[in-house]
Amino acid sequence: MTEPTARRQPNPYRPGFNQAPVVFAGRGEVLDAANEALDVAALDGRTPRPVVLVGPRGVGKTVTLGEISQLAAQRSWPTVHVEARAGSLVAELGDRLRAARNLFDGREPAASSRRRTRITGAKVEASVLGIGGGIEIERAADDRESEQRGGLGAELRGVMRAATAQGSGLLLALDELQNASSAELHELGAVLQEHVADAWPLVVVIAALPSFRGKRGGRMPTYLERAEWHALEGLAAPDAREALLGPAEQSGRPMTDGAADALLALAGGYPYAIQVAGHFAWRASHGAKTITEQHAAAAAPRIGADLDQLFLSRWEDASPREREYLAALAEAEILHSEPHGGQVAAVLGQRVSAVSYLRDRLIKKGTIYRDGAGGLRFITPGMGDWVRRGTRSR
């Protein structure tokens, strides 16, 4: 007779990129800024300046955009969400603004009849527009003609007129904006800046890698330069602990303080690593009532291997010369708390001008970035340690 197996409990940790965690910890300052912008747009009759979130991959920028979308939905405002890809930002944004206008007008584009739809908060995607379920978007003839007559400005005017006619507004969430070209940024900025005086109920929130800061100054439209900028990095210690302990507690298998200490020593405040650590500790504790230090210790090798894959993929994407620069940056981290380009060049025994092209290529690839103080950092926390271990073992 076989032994009865323990009842499976769904793993509450979500280590995949762009997956909303069960417990959204920290980022209160960003949510406060978004709430204020929504209030200004909805209640004060003004279009607020945009909110810009910059930070390395895995710190929860896209998840934070989703939380802000929920704030907008509480006001019955839909969200137009666009993930920028090189050369396609303006076209995709135009498509989704047109879909949002159809939503406000109560139109189902593929249907011959028209009906009014009460706005209850929705997210406009590339081909699906959702209110509860989904409405498939097909371009009707009048949509194609409208697209030929006007550009991004015409689409934005159309959707905002439809929104105000319903006493509603719109959240525009632009993700991965570092991928947009300078020409696209200037077109977007010019259109948005032109209509600030129209006092539309429009809130713009942008998320991008830290390299987006490099487009500030003369290369960035004034509209974006004067935005409210927020740097998203690792979670503060109390928030990191909440993000780790909360899902286990809510799912009925609480984690001991000793286990949390051990897992946070591996993950630090990096949100993605916290989800990885919780995920494997939960798996190691299958059948137990509590996640203990023993479970954390059992999970540690798998946690390390999972995070190493992130570092390996970025290392393999680098050329031999770029790897030399990464190794020098890893060594410079030991010598300086926030190494800059000159200190990395010194490790290499080169002039800054001789290796600056390597720095710029690695920034463009999203492997390293400049922080707010001008220091150079690996975009994935922990990669410096991984590079040092690997280079010293060879």
Secondary structure, DSSP 8 states (H G I E B T S, - for coil): ---------------STT---SS--S-HHHHHHHHHHHHHHHHSS-----EEEE--TTSSHHHHHHHHHHHHHTTT--EEEEE--TTTHHHHHHHHHHHHHHHHHT--TT-SS---------EE-SSEEESSS-EE----HHHHHHHHH--HHHHHHHHHHHHHHTT--EEEEEESGGGS-HHHHHHHHHHHHHTGGGT-SEEEEEEE-GGGGGG-GGGS-HHHHTSEEEE--S--HHHHHHHHHHHHHHTT--B-HHHHHHHHHHHTT-HHHHHHHHHHHHHHTTT-SSB-HHHHHHHHHHHHHHHHHHHHHHHHTS-HHHHHHHHHHHHHHHH-SS--HHHHHHHHTS-HHHHHHHHHHHHHHTSEEE-TTS-EEESSTTHHHHHHHHHHH-
